Amino acid sequence: MAVVCIACDSTPSSAPSELRAAAPAPSDLEATAAKPSRGTMVGGQSMRRIVAWPDDTQRDDEARERLSAQARTSVDDAPVPVLLPSAPDLVESAVVTSGAHWTAVSMQAEGLNVSLQISGQAKIYPHIKPVPATHSVRGLDGFVTRNEGIWVASWIEHGVAYDLELECADQEAAACADREALMNFAESLQFVGGRGAQR
Amino acid sequence: MSWRPVFVALVLAPLPALAGGLEPFQYMPVGDLVAGSGEGAPDPVVYAPGMRFPMEGAGFANSQVWGNGGSQGPGGGQCDPVNYNYPWRDNYCETRTWDMPLCPSGDGHQGQDIRPSTCETGVHWNVSPADATVTNIGSYSVYVTDAAGTRYDILHGASNLVSNGQNVARGERINNVSNEFGGTPTTIHMHFNIRQDVAGLGFVYVSPYLSLVAAYEDLFGLTAGVGTLDGTDCMAIEGWSWDPTDPDAATEVQLSFGGPLDGTTPVVQVTADIPRDDLCDALDSCDHGFAVEAPLSLRDGQPHAVHAYAVDGGRSQVELEESPIAFECPPPPVPDGVRRWLASPEIVSAWDISPLWDIATIDQPTIDAIGDDRDFPVEPVLVVSDDDPSTYWLMDPGYRRQVESAAVAEAWGLSLDDAAVWPASVLADVPVGTPVRAERFLFSGPDGRVYAMDDAQCALTEDGQLDPDCDLDEGADETADDGGDDADPPGTGSDSDGAGTGGSAGADDDSGGCGCRQGAPGGWWFAGLLGLFVIRRRSV
């Protein structure tokens, strides 16, 4: 089987490795006939975000108590500050999962699906530089978009990155009617815990 | 920046039944959208290396809206054979009204549409692109997130086989390809997103197209070449790679540090084109060697595995013989100075710092023993005054610090061409700090905090001026008294061994020894900000 890219006859724009500035080199490194290359990065480089944990007084214990026991344990072990809405039916449905540096919360109630993704580790791509925010989310710089009918807000708070998504089984439902519904929902989120929270 | 995608035609291993009569696999360049459907992003980056193609069988990536049967298409129906054939076509950033920071127009389609192998709903399977956790299931969406935090969105599926919180293996069935869309009609397809936390943006949809191309080639067992990962020392990781179907061409090699290619490891790609005598006889072609620098961040006295893969023009990978190998290198010497925290990935990105190549890994006790100082500036601000265009200053909140040569600027990733021009009267009010070090030394420890080693500066008075008791010479004397045998002033960093010395003056923060000159009194920093209004780009 052959693989052909149509009209692909150019070369990559990436800077040749020899154009990059040399790193501080340990003294044991000597020049070689063929200087070792740094090549180009593929898939970005990861860097941890440093969490600024909210203090205990900011914790919404009422919402936390509404979580199932399993979800509450997962929140308490989350590597990032977890925010939740106040709506009881949503909170009671929450499924909380975490990786080493991220946490996700999935909630459903009455045709509304809420997804929260929280990241404590960013990817760095040399070609992507900071982009001015397009919206204020929770009073912070953020972005708002709509993906296949799903309302999406993203922002950075407590030193980590948040992603909030509202998906309605019926796209005409009030909860997905407009951007304002999303922004109000984002505003309602309260800190409920995480492994670095003061107790 | 200008984007120029790279592809070559390749002859690859025969594809069994899946491709049927549809060979060869063909795809249009990344960013090349259907005419009239908007401006694509010709982004050459594979954002999810090692990803699996998210359908169990063959698929056809192309536009739904601008394809046959689409509302903006040329007519026909969604099942028109032209929709179920190659070439693939990118539709990330296709015209939409929704914000998309990485699209050239600032808005557009967030992902890639993919039709299954036939125009049938409920027959074909969407599968997990990675070993991952199901992190959300909506009415027409399933999100799975891998260990590194990359989220893959699979939309418009039906008959879910997975549940929230479930771990799924790479290639495990998720649901059927369908046309679910919250009560809104759509075609039979999967809408596929890759969502990542990217420094400078936070969560953002990145281009999935080339990740899909690579995954598709990988799924169908395409061969890229042969070769060997020979070995490594602390100078270089070396080996060779060769494509027997194109014996004189230079192949590409990817090195994955810390584990196999699975989307969670740093990956470097190099061209295997170094002449090697030992290959000439064996291959009848000599220029197929590669040598990659051992990354600074992995020179920490611990063993690190490196996997090497031959990569074809479309980015399919074949692991080289003897891969993986391990290397273990001592950490670099730590120069004197004070540590300044780079508080976020956004700051690291703004300074064009590579975590892999530029940040040394140091144990916590060593870090704790280094004096803590002000946070590092959030971004580089390089200026010249309008009466002296040849003297460059790095604005370090509270101070201006001279960049003494082009070499120093290069070491810090500063572009002299981008220096802003400030009124001399404004710049003169800014206290002068120590010169910018000749070499930058960045380091991190177990807690992930990244620091730059720097020189302490004179304390500022309440009106923003230097403490009049601050004395450069006294600091330099203290350096000499401390046993330093370097005649250079602190902070000049002129050491030739790359370790640097600068900054012992004031290393204990308020010691008073520093390299400073008093500027004129006044609210210089506010005036400096006003000066930004007259900034203009400087051409050299």
Interface residues (C-beta under 8 A of the other chain):
Chain A: M1 A2 V3 V4 C5 I6 A7 C8 S10 T11 P12 S13 S14 S17 A21 A23 P24 A25 P26 S27 D28 L29 E30 T32 A34 K35 P36 S37 R38 G39 T40 M41 V42 G43 G44 Q45 S46 M47 R48 R49 I50 V95 V96 T97 G99 A100 H101 W102 A104 S106 Q108 G111 N113 S115 Q117 S119 Q121 A122 K123 I124 Y125 P126 H127 I128 K129 P130 V131 T134 H135 G142 F143 V144 T145 R146 N147 E148 G149 I150 S154 W155 I156 G159 A161 Y162 D163 E165 E167 C168 A169 D170 Q171 E172
Chain B: M1 S2 W3 R4 P5 V6 F7 V8 A9 L10 V11 L12 A13 P14 L15 A19 E23 P24 F25 Q26 Y27 M28 P29 D32 D43 P44 V45 V46 Y47 A48 P49 P87 W98 D99 M100 P101 L102 D107 Q110 G111 T133 V134 T135 N136 I137 G138 S139 Y140 S141 Y143 T145 D146 A147 A148 G149 T150 R151 D153 L155 H156 N164 G165 F181 G182 G183 T184 H191 N193 R195 Q196 D197 V198 A199 G200 L201 G202 F203 V204 Y205 E217 F220 L222 C234 M235 A236 I237 Q254 L255 G263 P266 V267 V268 Q269 V270 T271 I274 P275 G289 F290 A291 V292 E293 A294 L296 R299 D312 G313 G314 C329 P330 P332 P333 A343 S344 P345 E346 V348 S349 A350 D352 S354 P355 L356 W357 D358 A360 E410 A411 G413 E439 R440 F441 D447 G448 R449 V450 D497 G498 A499 G500
